[in-house]
Amino acid sequence: MNEQVRVVVADDQQVVREGLVALLGLIDGVEVVGAAGNGAEALELVAQGNVDVVLMDLRMPVLDGVQATARITAEYPAVAVLVLTTYADDESITMALRAGARGYLTKDAGRVEIGAALRSTAVGQATFDPEVSRRLVAAMTPAPPAAADGLTGRETEVLKLIARGLSNSEIAEQLFIGETTVKTHINNTFAKIGARHRAEAVRYAYRNGLVDG
């Protein structure tokens, strides 16, 4: 790769596009080789060669950022796409990454962060805004299993503590609630799971994996 990271800026808002070009001009090791007002123009600039990274907005006319990203990564695999957008919702992130974007920043990013991301994506590394990283981790984290028999989260907590042998007063202290509230949760829990007494509730908790065997 060239010592300079050669960048095409793609953003449909002229003031933003010109601002980014000016900003990137202040970053050592970064050279702006073109600016595009939509995805089609970005694709044309990439086709001319001498481009390492496209700094890509998502919402653009003619050819949007997602479509342009898919075209660029398919037709010019040596060129990386770094998304820079206002949007950090799950759908936008997913669509951009599926299209082949190597990085994803929001427009809250500063000069240093953008410069580091451009250099990273240019050498094949993935770079994500902290909020985007948080969303990706959340998306990959398995959702907790639904509570059995319609138990609420609090009722499940109470049942687990019963299975551990805690008394009503100890449960109240553990959960920072009153004993009357504990009794209400226990009555509701027993009704839902069909338990007549604590022993049956404990067996239910173990049988359903709410506590370790």
C-alpha positions as a Python dict, from the first residue, in 0.01 Angstrom:
ca = {
    (1, 'M'): (0, 0, 0),
    (2, 'N'): (110, 354, -70),
    (3, 'E'): (257, 533, 231),
    (4, 'Q'): (-26, 784, 203),
    (5, 'V'): (-379, 657, 260),
    (6, 'R'): (-563, 774, -51),
    (7, 'V'): (-922, 857, 31),
    (8, 'V'): (-1241, 935, -159),
    (9, 'V'): (-1503, 1124, 43),
    (10, 'A'): (-1866, 1043, -43),
    (11, 'D'): (-2138, 1259, 114),
    (12, 'D'): (-2439, 1420, -51),
    (13, 'Q'): (-2432, 1732, 168),
    (14, 'Q'): (-2189, 1977, 12),
    (15, 'V'): (-2101, 2155, 334),
    (16, 'V'): (-2028, 1825, 508),
    (17, 'R'): (-1833, 1693, 211),
    (18, 'E'): (-1618, 2004, 187),
    (19, 'G'): (-1569, 2006, 563),
    (20, 'L'): (-1448, 1647, 557),
    (21, 'V'): (-1209, 1718, 271),
    (22, 'A'): (-1065, 2009, 469),
    (23, 'L'): (-1047, 1801, 787),
    (24, 'L'): (-871, 1511, 618),
    (25, 'G'): (-623, 1753, 467),
    (26, 'L'): (-499, 1821, 821),
    (27, 'I'): (-425, 1456, 895),
    (28, 'D'): (-73, 1332, 835),
    (29, 'G'): (-57, 1031, 605),
    (30, 'V'): (-398, 1094, 450),
    (31, 'E'): (-450, 1224, 98),
    (32, 'V'): (-794, 1310, -41),
    (33, 'V'): (-800, 1203, -407),
    (34, 'G'): (-1166, 1277, -479),
    (35, 'A'): (-1503, 1384, -344),
    (36, 'A'): (-1842, 1246, -449),
    (37, 'G'): (-2196, 1364, -391),
    (38, 'N'): (-2351, 1018, -421),
    (39, 'G'): (-2260, 651, -445),
    (40, 'A'): (-2248, 649, -825),
    (41, 'E'): (-1990, 926, -828),
    (42, 'A'): (-1789, 744, -562),
    (43, 'L'): (-1790, 432, -777),
    (44, 'E'): (-1665, 632, -1076),
    (45, 'L'): (-1379, 776, -871),
    (46, 'V'): (-1281, 432, -745),
    (47, 'A'): (-1284, 301, -1102),
    (48, 'Q'): (-1018, 558, -1190),
    (49, 'G'): (-776, 384, -950),
    (50, 'N'): (-536, 513, -686),
    (51, 'V'): (-791, 479, -402),
    (52, 'D'): (-732, 295, -75),
    (53, 'V'): (-1041, 388, 127),
    (54, 'V'): (-1382, 538, 56),
    (55, 'L'): (-1521, 740, 346),
    (56, 'M'): (-1885, 663, 277),
    (57, 'D'): (-2208, 827, 391),
    (58, 'L'): (-2512, 600, 387),
    (59, 'R'): (-2809, 818, 293),
    (60, 'M'): (-2738, 953, -56),
    (61, 'P'): (-2935, 995, -380),
    (62, 'V'): (-2883, 810, -710),
    (63, 'L'): (-2691, 525, -545),
    (64, 'D'): (-2697, 507, -167),
    (65, 'G'): (-2402, 421, 52),
    (66, 'V'): (-2503, 60, 112),
    (67, 'Q'): (-2543, -14, -260),
    (68, 'A'): (-2223, 168, -343),
    (69, 'T'): (-2038, -24, -73),
    (70, 'A'): (-2160, -356, -212),
    (71, 'R'): (-2051, -258, -564),
    (72, 'I'): (-1710, -134, -455),
    (73, 'T'): (-1626, -433, -236),
    (74, 'A'): (-1738, -673, -511),
    (75, 'E'): (-1568, -500, -803),
    (76, 'Y'): (-1267, -346, -628),
    (77, 'P'): (-1185, -575, -332),
    (78, 'A'): (-857, -394, -264),
    (79, 'V'): (-1050, -76, -179),
    (80, 'A'): (-1185, -52, 177),
    (81, 'V'): (-1507, 124, 272),
    (82, 'L'): (-1529, 314, 598),
    (83, 'V'): (-1882, 431, 675),
    (84, 'L'): (-1918, 776, 830),
    (85, 'T'): (-2281, 852, 898),
    (86, 'T'): (-2527, 1013, 1135),
    (87, 'Y'): (-2707, 683, 1183),
    (88, 'A'): (-2608, 417, 1436),
    (89, 'D'): (-2927, 210, 1441),
    (90, 'D'): (-2909, -168, 1413),
    (91, 'E'): (-3056, -180, 1063),
    (92, 'S'): (-2807, 71, 918),
    (93, 'I'): (-2512, -102, 1083),
    (94, 'T'): (-2622, -446, 967),
    (95, 'M'): (-2685, -337, 610),
    (96, 'A'): (-2349, -160, 583),
    (97, 'L'): (-2153, -454, 724),
    (98, 'R'): (-2335, -703, 506),
    (99, 'A'): (-2250, -488, 206),
    (100, 'G'): (-1884, -522, 297),
    (101, 'A'): (-1797, -208, 493),
    (102, 'R'): (-1476, -259, 690),
    (103, 'G'): (-1547, 11, 947),
    (104, 'Y'): (-1833, 218, 1083),
    (105, 'L'): (-1811, 559, 1250),
    (106, 'T'): (-2072, 817, 1336),
    (107, 'K'): (-2030, 1184, 1253),
    (108, 'D'): (-1953, 1253, 1617),
    (109, 'A'): (-1605, 1117, 1545),
    (110, 'G'): (-1317, 1363, 1562),
    (111, 'R'): (-1014, 1412, 1341),
    (112, 'V'): (-789, 1178, 1536),
    (113, 'E'): (-1048, 900, 1542),
    (114, 'I'): (-1123, 933, 1171),
    (115, 'G'): (-753, 937, 1083),
    (116, 'A'): (-686, 623, 1289),
    (117, 'A'): (-987, 449, 1135),
    (118, 'L'): (-875, 532, 781),
    (119, 'R'): (-529, 394, 846),
    (120, 'S'): (-669, 80, 1009),
    (121, 'T'): (-921, 2, 737),
    (122, 'A'): (-661, 66, 469),
    (123, 'V'): (-452, -224, 603),
    (124, 'G'): (-747, -459, 644),
    (125, 'Q'): (-846, -401, 1004),
    (126, 'A'): (-1205, -350, 1115),
    (127, 'T'): (-1280, -27, 1300),
    (128, 'F'): (-1602, 62, 1480),
    (129, 'D'): (-1740, 353, 1675),
    (130, 'P'): (-1780, 260, 2047),
    (131, 'E'): (-2159, 276, 2020),
    (132, 'V'): (-2151, 56, 1712),
    (133, 'S'): (-1924, -192, 1892),
    (134, 'R'): (-2168, -200, 2184),
    (135, 'R'): (-2457, -274, 1949),
    (136, 'L'): (-2262, -548, 1772),
    (137, 'V'): (-2174, -716, 2101),
    (138, 'A'): (-2536, -691, 2214),
    (139, 'A'): (-2654, -841, 1886),
    (140, 'M'): (-2416, -1137, 1924),
    (141, 'T'): (-2504, -1198, 2290),
    (142, 'P'): (-2771, -1468, 2322),
    (143, 'A'): (-3091, -1342, 2475),
    (144, 'P'): (-3167, -1488, 2817),
    (145, 'P'): (-3420, -1772, 2805),
    (146, 'A'): (-3776, -1670, 2862),
    (147, 'A'): (-3894, -1726, 3217),
    (148, 'A'): (-4078, -2054, 3253),
    (149, 'D'): (-4455, -2055, 3305),
    (150, 'G'): (-4481, -1680, 3268),
    (151, 'L'): (-4275, -1594, 3575),
    (152, 'T'): (-4163, -1233, 3591),
    (153, 'G'): (-3799, -1147, 3642),
    (154, 'R'): (-3859, -1069, 4009),
    (155, 'E'): (-4056, -1391, 4065),
    (156, 'T'): (-3771, -1588, 3909),
    (157, 'E'): (-3524, -1416, 4143),
    (158, 'V'): (-3739, -1501, 4445),
    (159, 'L'): (-3771, -1863, 4332),
    (160, 'K'): (-3393, -1894, 4294),
    (161, 'L'): (-3342, -1761, 4647),
    (162, 'I'): (-3602, -2001, 4785),
    (163, 'A'): (-3410, -2284, 4617),
    (164, 'R'): (-3095, -2161, 4789),
    (165, 'G'): (-3272, -2201, 5124),
    (166, 'L'): (-3326, -1834, 5210),
    (167, 'S'): (-3613, -1736, 5440),
    (168, 'N'): (-3865, -1465, 5351),
    (169, 'S'): (-3680, -1211, 5562),
    (170, 'E'): (-3347, -1304, 5403),
    (171, 'I'): (-3498, -1274, 5055),
    (172, 'A'): (-3637, -934, 5144),
    (173, 'E'): (-3296, -820, 5263),
    (174, 'Q'): (-3123, -960, 4954),
    (175, 'L'): (-3362, -792, 4711),
    (176, 'F'): (-3414, -473, 4915),
    (177, 'I'): (-3791, -520, 4928),
    (178, 'G'): (-4038, -571, 5212),
    (179, 'E'): (-4140, -911, 5349),
    (180, 'T'): (-4500, -848, 5246),
    (181, 'T'): (-4383, -796, 4887),
    (182, 'V'): (-4180, -1118, 4911),
    (183, 'K'): (-4490, -1308, 5024),
    (184, 'T'): (-4688, -1165, 4733),
    (185, 'H'): (-4418, -1277, 4486),
    (186, 'I'): (-4409, -1622, 4645),
    (187, 'N'): (-4788, -1662, 4625),
    (188, 'N'): (-4788, -1555, 4260),
    (189, 'T'): (-4494, -1783, 4181),
    (190, 'F'): (-4647, -2086, 4350),
    (191, 'A'): (-4974, -2028, 4163),
    (192, 'K'): (-4796, -2010, 3827),
    (193, 'I'): (-4578, -2320, 3876),
    (194, 'G'): (-4838, -2523, 4062),
    (195, 'A'): (-4632, -2556, 4379),
    (196, 'R'): (-4810, -2616, 4709),
    (197, 'H'): (-4508, -2557, 4932),
    (198, 'R'): (-4141, -2463, 4930),
    (199, 'A'): (-4014, -2814, 4866),
    (200, 'E'): (-4211, -2838, 4542),
    (201, 'A'): (-4089, -2493, 4444),
    (202, 'V'): (-3727, -2600, 4503),
    (203, 'R'): (-3775, -2913, 4290),
    (204, 'Y'): (-3925, -2696, 4015),
    (205, 'A'): (-3627, -2456, 4027),
    (206, 'Y'): (-3375, -2739, 3991),
    (207, 'R'): (-3576, -2920, 3725),
    (208, 'N'): (-3594, -2603, 3513),
    (209, 'G'): (-3227, -2511, 3549),
    (210, 'L'): (-3284, -2202, 3760),
    (211, 'V'): (-3015, -2317, 4003),
    (212, 'D'): (-2714, -2544, 3963),
    (213, 'G'): (-2768, -2904, 4046),
}
